[in-house]
Each structure stands twice: as structure tokens, then as C-alpha cells.
Amino acid sequence: MTKEQKALEAVRLLEEAYPEAVCSLNTTAPHELLISVRLAAQCTDARVNIVTKELFAKYRSVHDFAAADVEDVAAIVRPCGLYQTKARDIVKMCRQLEENFGSVVPDNMEDLLSLSGVGRKSANLILGDVYGKPAVVCDTHCIRITNLLGLTTTKDPARCERELRPLLPPEKSNDFCHRLVLHGRAVCKARSPQCSVCVMKDICAHAKETER
């Protein structure tokens, strides 16, 4: 089985196992998703959702965040860790959105990467979830599981993205990454992958090696 064939089969199997491919961050606007992804660095989505409930109630628009006091934002996002850096990025990011993009979250990689605190993972999530464009979100689940499957060979997010893009149908790549997150939490856990009940065990290099 080639890598291309394996990738297509992984897409199919995960579609059957997780019909609903949804982002686990609770947001109602593009700028909220951008902020939530920044807060999610080295923090669980569940904790981010708790924190943003208060954050988005106080600051409702890009302008609200752009005009916010960094220390006030930091006090709210403190439970997410690295709160001073994240608060500075959030306020600066929203000032950049207001000043450079008319408070509209950009729809292209170059402009998204120009925003404070935004890397390729965040940018890809915006492009896929907000604008419906082909996107490969290489978070820890994606990198770990595609390495185990034998689809990718690196822990570097940018290299992992480059290795995956030619293998995945563009129209399914974003949902595939969401499903990897769901699968990583439910079955292919970092400390103890449950290979015996994994829907991808027949195509997974790690599962086959474990059996031997």
C-alpha cells in the first residue's frame, strides 16, 4: 500500500468513526477562533473554552480587544498559562486586524502570518474552518498519529504539513485533521495508544509493529 492509498483509507476510516468533524474550541466569530487558538498553545481546549466564556463576554469585538488593557486580558487568560505573552499577542493581533485589515480576519496565509502570535497551525485552522479552504492543521495529535501511521516522518509542524498535503484530498484535509484530534483523545492516546480497538490498526505501521 502506497502512502497515498494509506492516506485515503485513513480519511475513509475516520469519516466512518467520527462523522462530525468539528473544532472543539467554542467560538462564534473568526476573531474569537483566532484568539482561542492562541490561548490553546500548551493548554487544553477544554480549559480554553472555560476561560473564553468570560473573555468573550467582556470583549465582544475586534475593536474591544484592540482597545483593551493587556493586564486586564492577562488576568482573565491566566489559567491558560503563558498568560502575559498570550495577552500581549491577543491585544496586538486585534490592533493589527483593526489597523491593517478593517477588523476582518484575513483569508490568506501570508496576511494571517503577519499577525502577532499567529503561526501556520492557527492560520490553517482559520483558512479551513472560517473560509472553507484546503488546510492541514498540524497540531500534536496530527503529528503524532500520522507519524505512527507511517504517513509522516517528522515532529516538525511545518515539515509534517508539507509531507501531508500531497497525500490528502484538499477538500477533506481540514476535516481529517479535526478527526485526528477526536481520535487522539478517544483511542490513540499519547501515553497509551489503544491499538486493539483502533479503526486504523490494519493500515497503521505502529500497530503492526506492536503486534509483532
N, C-alpha and C positions, 0 to 999 in steps of 0.2 A: 504493500500500500504506500503510495507516494504521500508526501506531506500535504499536497493539495487535496487528495482524496480523504486523508485523515481529518483535515480541517472541515471539509464539507460534512463528513459523518459526525464530527463533534457538534457542528452547528445543528444538524438534524436531531441528534440525541438530546441536546439541551433544550431545543424548542419543544420537544415532547415532554420533557421532565419539568420545565418551567415555562408554561405558556405565556405567563405575564412577565415580560421583561421590563421591569420598572426600576427607576432610580430610587434608592432608599432614602434620599435626602428630601425632606418636606419643604417644598418651595412653591410660590405662586407667581413668580416673575423672574425673568432672566437674570437680573442683577442679584436676586436672592440666591439663585443657584450658584452664581459666581462666588458670592460671599461664603456660602455653605461649603463649597469645595475647598476654599482656602482654609476654613476652620477645621476641615476634616483631616488635614495633614497631621499624622501621628495622633489621631483621635478617632474614636468610633463614630459612625454615622448616627447611632442612637443617641449619643451624648450631644452631638451637634444639633440634632433635632430638638432636644430639650432646651438648649441654650438659645437657638434661633427663634423659638416661640416668643421669648421675651424681647430678643433683639429686634425682630421684625415688627413687633407691636409698637416699639418705641420709635424706630426709624423705618418709615414706610416707603420712602422713595430714594432714588439715587441722590437727589439734592439733600435730603435729610442726612444721609451718610456723609456726603461731601462737606456739610456744614458742622458735622459732629465733632465733639471734643474727643481726641484719641483716648484720653484716660477714662472717659465715661464708657466708651466702647470696650476698652480693655477690661474694665470692671465686670462687664456682662459676660464677655467671652473667656474670662479667666479659667473656667472649668475645662476648656478645650486644650489647655496647655499652650506654651509659647505665645501667651496672650498679648504681650506687648508688641511683638513683631507682627502678629496677625492683625491686631487692631490698627497698627500703622499702615499696613498694606491695604486693609479694607477702606480706610478713610482716603488714602492716596489714590487707590484704584477708582473710587467713586468720583473724586475730583477730576481724575483724568477722563472718566466717562463723560462728565458734565462739560468739561472744557474742550475736549477733542472730538467727542462723538455725539454731542447733543443729547447726552444721558441715555443713549441707546447702546446696548451691548453689541459689539461688532460681530459680523457674521463671517469673518475670515481669520485664518490662523495668524497672519502677520500682525494684524491690529490687536488681536487678543493677547498675543505675547508681549505687546508693548505696555500692557497694564501691569501695575505693581503686584507682585506675588502670584502672577499667572504663568504657569508652565504648560507644557504640551498636554499633560493629563487633563488639567482644568479646561484648556482650550478645546480639546477634543470632545469633552463632555458637553460643552456649550454648543459646539457645532452639530453634534448628534442629537441631543435632546431638545434644544431650542429651535434649531434651523433644519433638522432632518437631513443633514449632510452625512456622507460616509465618514465614520470616525472610529478610531481604535483607542480606547481608553485603557492604558497600561498601568493599572494600579497593582497593588501587591497580589491580589487574587489572580488577576490575569497573568502576571509574570510567573507566579509560582505554578499555576495549573498548566499553562501552555508549555512550561519547561518540563513538567512531569509527563505530559502527553508526548513530548518529543517534537512539538511544533516549533519551539524556540530554543535558543541555546545561550541566553544571556539574562542577567538580572538587571541590566541597564534599561530603564523605561524607553528611551529613545530608540535604542537598537532593537528592543523587543517589538516596538511598533513597526519598525522598518521590516522586520522579519515576518510579521503577521499580515501586513497589508496585502502582499501579493497572493496570500493563501485564502483570504476571506472574501466572500461576495460583498461588494461595497454596501449594498442595500441591507445587509444583515450584520455587518461588523459591529455596529453600536449595540444592538440588542444582544449579540453574542457576548460582549464584554459585561453587560448587566447580568446576564445569566451565569457567567463565571463567578461573579460576586455571590449570587444566591447559592450556587453550588459549593463555593468555598466555605460558606458559613454552615451549610447543612450537611455536607458529605466530605468534601476534600479539604478537611481542616488542616491548618498548618502543622500542628503538633502530632496529629494522628489521622492521616487520610484513611477513610473507611472504604478501602478498595473493593471489598467483597460486595458492597451494595451500590457501587458506583455505576451509573448508566454507561460510562465510557471505558469501563475496565477492559473490554475486548480490543480497544484501539490504543490504550494507554501504555506507553513504554515503561513507566514506573510500576504499574500494576502487574505487568507481565514479568518484570524483573523480580518483584516481590513474590510472585507465585513460584518462580524457580528457586 
